[in-house]
Amino acid sequence: MYCKSSDDYTKKPVPKTQKATIAVLSPSDDKDFIVRKISIKSGGTMPNHTNKIQHQQYVLEGEAKVVVGDEIYHAKKGDFIYIPAGINHYYEACYSKGYEFLCMINTREDSIQMI
């Protein structure tokens, strides 16, 4: 067990994105789920892609255009977003603010396909 600030984790650039970083918060030996903190600076993007597994996301700060399938959301602090497995999605921090969220996934094997 532990209690640790999410700011204490190593942030790494997210491949194929603009101005985005990721920090994995879950212990590496967790067998059930993984929590990741993703930050996209103002003007940054994460391209359209699909994942083999579902995502559950909670917005910590800022605002972004989040497109899930055919739905367009103006996501902001306090919002919860569910992305089913296999559904395309992307992010644009286009509201003159950065965007930061927790992304929770299970530990099953995932694959990402760029669209």
Secondary structure as the mmCIF struct_conf table of DSSP 4:
data_model
#
loop_
_struct_conf.conf_type_id
_struct_conf.id
_struct_conf.beg_label_comp_id
_struct_conf.beg_label_asym_id
_struct_conf.beg_label_seq_id
_struct_conf.end_label_comp_id
_struct_conf.end_label_asym_id
_struct_conf.end_label_seq_id
HELX_RH_3T_P HELX_RH_3T_P1 SER A 6 ASP A 8
BEND BEND1 TYR A 9 TYR A 9
HELX_LH_PP_P HELX_LH_PP_P1 THR A 10 LYS A 11
STRN STRN1 LYS A 12 PRO A 13
HELX_LH_PP_P HELX_LH_PP_P2 VAL A 14 VAL A 14
TURN_TY1_P TURN_TY1_P1 PRO A 15 LYS A 16
STRN STRN2 GLN A 18 VAL A 24
BEND BEND2 SER A 26 SER A 26
TURN_TY1_P TURN_TY1_P2 SER A 28 ASP A 29
BEND BEND3 LYS A 31 ASP A 32
STRN STRN3 PHE A 33 ASN A 51
BEND BEND4 LYS A 52 ILE A 53
STRN STRN4 HIS A 55 VAL A 68
TURN_TY1_P TURN_TY1_P3 GLY A 69 ASP A 70
STRN STRN5 GLU A 71 LYS A 76
TURN_TY1_P TURN_TY1_P4 LYS A 77 GLY A 78
STRN STRN6 PHE A 80 ILE A 83
TURN_TY1_P TURN_TY1_P5 ALA A 85 GLY A 86
STRN STRN7 HIS A 89 GLU A 92
BEND BEND5 TYR A 95 LYS A 97
STRN STRN8 TYR A 99 ASN A 106
BEND BEND6 THR A 107 ARG A 108
STRN STRN9 ILE A 112 MET A 114
#
